């Protein structure tokens, strides 16, 4: 899952980026409002953490432009403003959630996971595909009840496939959503990582659709 953190205060941005990375997300960071707006228009994000007080273009203007362009990924707004009418303006602009500064990083991560899960159509935090189980709140996989050890990149790939189980996920889509910055669709990195995940699963849960992409499905 790929997240855009839009925050110009380094004392806030640095720990947020680090915490989200440690929680298993691919994270891009931008500090200028115009750059943030452009990235949201052109990159594939699963969620944005958006500060209202961005230089160049304020967060509400960025959010309005995204929504007017039909960009629907969830947005958590960070603000030092706790007044209700400020939050109402944010919700009217298309925000999905608010966190008032200062906030706990653990709370931000829980809210991020919940919004991503719900945006993929999952009401419950426990996701299953046959014997494979993802506790979305804790960010942990298990297989037949035993913990499944994955590297950070393997976790991102399998988590994305799990959130979209049963659906064909193209190579380009998967690459765009699990890597920070750019992704080379001609690279064989995805194939190598998918092979490693398959070996760890020991079951034919990940199907390759030749020339198109991958699908996570219970063979039963």
C-alpha positions in Angstrom: 0.0 0.0 0.0 1.4 3.4 -1.0 0.8 6.5 1.0 1.5 10.2 0.3 2.5 12.3 3.3 1.9 16.0 2.7 3.5 17.9 5.5 5.9 20.8 5.5 7.1 20.6 9.1 10.1 18.3 9.3 9.5 17.6 13.0 6.2 16.1 12.1 6.9 14.7 8.6 10.0 12.7 9.6 8.4 10.6 12.4 5.2 10.1 10.4 7.1 8.8 7.3 9.3 6.6 9.5 6.3 5.2 11.4 4.3 4.4 8.3 7.3 2.8 6.7 7.9 0.6 9.8 4.2 -0.3 9.7 4.7 -1.8 6.2 3.6 1.0 3.9 5.4 2.5 0.9 5.6 6.2 1.7 6.2 9.3 -0.5 6.7 12.7 1.1 6.0 16.2 -0.3 6.1 19.5 1.5 4.8 22.0 -1.1 1.1 22.3 -1.9 1.4 22.5 -5.6 3.7 19.5 -5.7 1.3 17.6 -3.4 -1.7 18.4 -5.7 0.3 17.3 -8.8 1.4 14.0 -7.2 -2.1 13.1 -6.2 -3.2 13.8 -9.7 -0.5 11.7 -11.4 0.5 8.9 -8.9 -1.3 5.8 -7.7 -1.9 6.3 -3.9 -4.0 4.2 -1.6 -4.3 7.1 0.9 -2.9 10.6 1.7 -2.1 12.2 5.0 -2.6 15.9 4.3 -1.7 18.9 6.3 -3.9 21.9 5.9 -1.2 24.5 6.3 0.9 23.7 3.3 2.9 26.4 1.5 2.1 27.3 -2.1 -1.4 25.8 -2.0 -3.3 25.1 1.2 -4.5 21.6 2.0 -8.2 22.4 1.5 -7.5 23.7 -2.0 -5.4 20.6 -2.8 -8.2 18.3 -1.5 -10.9 20.2 -3.5 -8.9 19.9 -6.7 -8.4 16.2 -6.2 -12.1 15.5 -5.6 -13.1 17.8 -8.5 -10.8 15.7 -10.7 -12.5 12.5 -9.5 -9.6 11.3 -7.4 -11.1 9.2 -4.6 -8.4 7.8 -2.4 -9.0 8.3 1.3 -7.5 11.4 2.9 -6.7 12.0 6.5 -6.3 15.6 7.3 -3.8 16.8 9.8 -4.6 20.1 11.4 -3.8 22.3 14.4 -7.3 23.6 14.2 -9.7 21.8 16.5 -12.8 24.0 15.8 -15.8 22.2 14.4 -16.4 24.6 11.5 -12.8 24.0 10.3 -13.4 20.3 10.3 -16.7 20.8 8.6 -15.0 22.7 5.8 -12.6 19.7 5.5 -15.3 17.2 5.3 -17.1 19.3 2.7 -13.9 19.4 0.7 -13.8 15.6 0.7 -11.8 14.6 3.8 -12.4 11.1 5.2 -10.9 11.6 8.6 -9.2 14.2 10.8 -6.3 14.2 13.3 -5.7 17.2 15.4 -2.0 18.0 16.2 -0.4 16.8 18.4 -1.4 13.2 17.8 -0.2 9.7 18.5 1.6 7.9 15.7 -0.1 4.7 16.7 -3.5 6.3 16.3 -2.6 7.6 12.9 -1.5 4.1 11.8 -4.7 2.5 13.1 -6.8 5.1 11.2 -4.7 4.6 8.0 -5.2 0.9 8.1 -8.9 1.2 8.7 -9.5 3.6 5.9 -7.5 1.6 3.4 -9.3 -1.6 4.4 -12.7 0.1 4.0 -11.9 1.7 0.7 -11.1 -1.8 -0.6 -14.6 -2.9 0.6 -13.7 -4.8 3.7 -15.8 -4.0 6.8 -13.9 -6.3 9.2 -10.2 -5.9 10.0 -9.6 -9.6 9.6 -9.1 -10.7 5.9 -8.9 -14.3 4.9 -8.1 -16.2 1.7 -8.2 -19.9 2.4 -5.6 -20.7 5.2 -4.0 -17.2 4.7 -5.1 -14.6 7.3 -4.3 -10.9 7.6 -4.9 -9.0 10.8 -5.2 -5.6 9.1 -5.2 -3.7 12.4 -2.0 -5.3 13.6 -0.4 -5.6 10.2 0.4 -9.3 10.5 0.0 -12.3 8.3 -0.5 -15.9 9.5 -0.8 -19.2 7.6 -2.8 -22.0 9.1 -2.6 -20.2 12.4 1.2 -19.8 12.3 2.9 -16.4 11.9 4.1 -15.8 8.3 7.6 -14.2 8.1 7.8 -11.7 5.3 10.2 -9.0 4.2 8.9 -5.4 4.0 8.5 -5.7 0.2 6.9 -9.1 0.4 4.5 -7.8 3.0 3.4 -4.9 0.8 2.8 -7.1 -2.2 0.9 -9.8 -0.4 -1.2 -7.2 1.6 -2.2 -5.4 -1.6 -3.2 -8.7 -3.2 -5.1 -9.6 0.0 -7.0 -6.4 0.0 -8.0 -7.1 -3.6 -8.3 -10.9 -3.4 -10.1 -12.5 -6.3 -9.4 -9.6 -8.6 -6.8 -9.5 -11.3 -4.1 -7.0 -10.3 -2.0 -5.9 -13.2 1.8 -5.7 -12.9 1.7 -1.9 -13.3 -1.0 -1.5 -10.6 0.9 -3.7 -8.2 4.2 -2.0 -8.8 2.7 1.5 -8.5 1.0 0.7 -5.2 3.9 -1.1 -3.4 6.9 1.0 -4.3 7.9 4.6 -3.4 8.6 6.8 -6.3 8.7 5.3 -9.8 8.4 1.7 -10.8 9.8 0.1 -13.9 7.1 -2.3 -15.3 9.8 -4.1 -17.4 11.8 -5.0 -14.2 11.7 -8.6 -13.0 11.7 -7.6 -9.4 8.0 -8.3 -8.9 8.5 -11.8 -10.4 11.3 -12.5 -8.0 9.3 -11.3 -5.0 6.2 -13.2 -6.0 8.3 -16.4 -6.3 9.6 -15.9 -2.8 6.1 -15.3 -1.4 4.9 -18.5 -3.1 7.7 -20.5 -1.6 6.8 -19.2 1.9 3.1 -19.9 1.3 3.7 -23.4 0.0 0.3 -23.3 -1.6 -1.0 -22.2 -5.0 -2.8 -19.1 -3.7 -1.2 -16.6 -6.1 -2.1 -17.1 -9.8 -0.1 -15.6 -12.6 -2.2 -14.4 -15.5 0.3 -14.4 -18.3 0.9 -11.0 -19.8 -1.4 -9.3 -17.4 -0.7 -9.7 -13.7 -1.6 -11.7 -10.6 -4.6 -12.9 -8.7 -4.8 -14.0 -5.1 -7.5 -16.7 -4.7 -8.2 -19.8 -2.7 -7.7 -22.8 -5.0 -10.4 -24.6 -3.1 
